[in-house]
């Protein structure tokens, strides 16, 4: 059946119209957040809120950056997210390598099944056991406690993502490297990781974003301002009786910027890593 040019144009217009509507629906909360952060207090408290900003102001950003503990929260989130990302990649790379190269062994299959089953357990069910464990180890209100907890949730998926890439690399390359005197660790760092760079970047981005956006464990495990991270720290702008909407939105915008920049820079590698890791292996 031959489709006419007019019909094709109508189909394209309809498809782009639906995509535009969905994009607008998804982007509206972010747009409203930025809009509110740039409004003065009088416009925020208006009985008839609109997207139009009559008198743009950066007072909310200045107040958040210089009159609150937001810089401390930001620093803590950077430390925790970077630490959990590095530790996750170190564990996931070697675990994925072992599961890929010894996929037929009984132990490897058992570990793969265990990792898969771990993804079926909701994180909230582990909140109390992990809290008791961290208290016993003396890791409450510390960077190390959060880093360990985040790794327990990010390592399994990162292992599966990286295993898909490692499976696609022929074993003959490793055998040739061994004949040239390269050790297994040397092969991983010198050959395997450069060939699997998109997967490593995708796994790293996933681990970083997961740690940066996590709220529940950071809220329960951290009880002092010196170690509080961004997500529970932003809650400080809202009390039982008063909500600083300007400060809340300004802090949210500043918290979104690193994640958005990370995703925009790594989006090509992230998409390649997720799709390739899902179909290989």
C-alpha positions, 0 to 999 in steps of 0.5 A: 500500500502506497502512502501519499505525501499528505498522509506521511506529513500528517503522521509526522506532525501527529508524532512530533505533536505527541512527542512535544506534549510528552516533553513539555509534560516531563520538563514542566516541573523543572521549568516551574522549579527554576521559575520559582527560584528566580521569583521574589517572595511577593511573586512566589506568595501570589494568589494567582501564580504564573510562569511570568516573572515580573521582577527576576531576582537571585536573592534565593540563590544568594541566601542558599549559598551564603546564609545556609549550610547548603555548601556543606551539604553539597560537599558531602554529596560530592564526597559520598557520590564520588566515593561510592562510584569509585568503590562500586566500579572497583568491585563491579569490574573484577566481579564482572570479569570473573563472571564473564570468564568463568561463566560455565562454573557452578560457583559463577552461576550461583553468584549470578543468580544471587546478584539477580535475586538481590535486585528483587528486594526493596531497599526499605526492607533492608533499612533496619538491618543496615541501620543496626549493622552500621551502628554496630560498626560505628559508621552512623553519621559518617561518609563510610557508612553511606558509601558502603550502603550505596555500593550494596545497591549499585554493585549488582546492576553495574556487574550485569552491565559490565558483564555484557561488555566483557562477554563481547570481548573475545577470549583470544585477546586475553590469551594473546596478552598472556603469551606476551607476559601480561598478567590478568590484572594487567589485561583488565587495566590495559586492554579490557577497560579501554575496550569497554569504556562505554560500559564503564562510563555508563556504570559509573554514571548510574552509581554516581546518580544513584548516590547523589539522588538517594534520600532515605538512607541518607536521612536515617543514617546521618544525624549531624549537619557536618555529614548531612548530604544534599537530599535530606539537607534540602528538607531543612528549608521546610519546617512544620509551619513555614516553607521557604519556597524560594530557598527550597527551589533554588537549592533544588536547582543547584542540586540538579545541575551536577546530575544534569551536566553529568548526564548531558556529557555522558548520555551517548555512553550511557545509552550505549552502555545500557543497551549493549549490556542488556542484549549481550551476554 
